[in-house]
């Protein structure tokens, strides 16, 4: 997902899958065409997730909403959550492959070291 190859390249989990659902990766320095395309797609997916949250709030506030509408909303939210989860996995893996710097860091307990 973010496996470092020791030469400055990292295997990045991409925001799409193969036809069979298998994950796709790109190996590189994060500056190439595929990495930029992945960044753009992730940005669109996160924007759509934000819009969906607003739509969900509207639907849930409407007491006349039907079961079919709720099922449709839940299906779209499941798709969106899958996308957001993949983005979080990809970004988290890339963060863990970056060597630490001399800058202050925050521990799991929240204390700055």
N, C-alpha and C positions, 0 to 999 in steps of 0.2 A: 504494500500500500504506500509506503514511503521508504522503501529499502534503499539505503545508501550503498553505492557501489565503490566508495572509497576514492574515486577520481573526480568528485564534484557532481556526479550524476546521481539522480534519484529515480526510482520507479514510482511514478505517480498514478494513483487510482483515478481513472477518468469518470466523468459524470454520466456515462452511458455504458451499456453492456452489449455483448454480442447477441446475435439473434436467439441463442439458447439461454440467455440470462447470465452467461459467464462474465466476470468482470474484465474490463479492458484497462491496460496500463500504457503509459508512455515513459520511456527512459530518456532522460536528458537533464539539462541544467535549468529547466523551467522557463526558458526564454524563447523556445521555438514556436512554430505555427500551431502545432497541436496543443501545446500548453496554453497559448493565448486563446485558442478556440474553446478549450475547456474552461478557462477563466470566464469567458463571455457566457457560455452556457450556464455555468454555476450562478452567475449574476442574474440571469433571466429566471432560473429556477427559484432562487431566493426571493426575487421580486414577486414572482407568481405566488409563492407561499405566503408572503405578507398580504397580498391582495385577497387570497383565499381566507386568511384569518378574519379579515374585515367582513367578507361575504358570510362567513360562518356566524359571526356575531349577529349580523342582520337576520339570517335565517332562524337562529335560535331565539331571537327576540320576537319573531312573528308566531303568534299562537295559532295561526291558521295553516301552518306548514303541514304538508302531507308526509306520510311515511316514505313515499317514493322520492320526494325532495330531500328528505334526510338521508336516505340510502345513497342518493347521487352525491350529496355533499360529503358523506363519509368515504365514498369511493375516491373522490378527488383529493380529500385530505390524506387518505392512505397513500396515494401516489405521490403527493407532495412531501409527506413525511419520509417516504422512501428516498426521494431525491435529497432532502435536507440531511438525512442520516448518512448517505453516501458522501456528501460534501464534508460533513463533520469528520468522518473517518479519513478521508483523503487529506484534509488540512491538518488534522491531528497527527497523522503519520508523518507528514512533511515537517511539522514542528519538532517531532521527536528525532528527526534525522539531522537537524541543524545543530552543529556543535555549540556548546554553551559559550557565552561571552563573559566579559568582566562586569557587565551591567548587573544591577541589583535584580534579584529574582524573588518571586513570591513562593513560599513553601506551601504544601498542602494545608497547613494550619493557618495560612494567611499572613504569616509574619514575613516581613521583608528581610532578606539576608544581604 
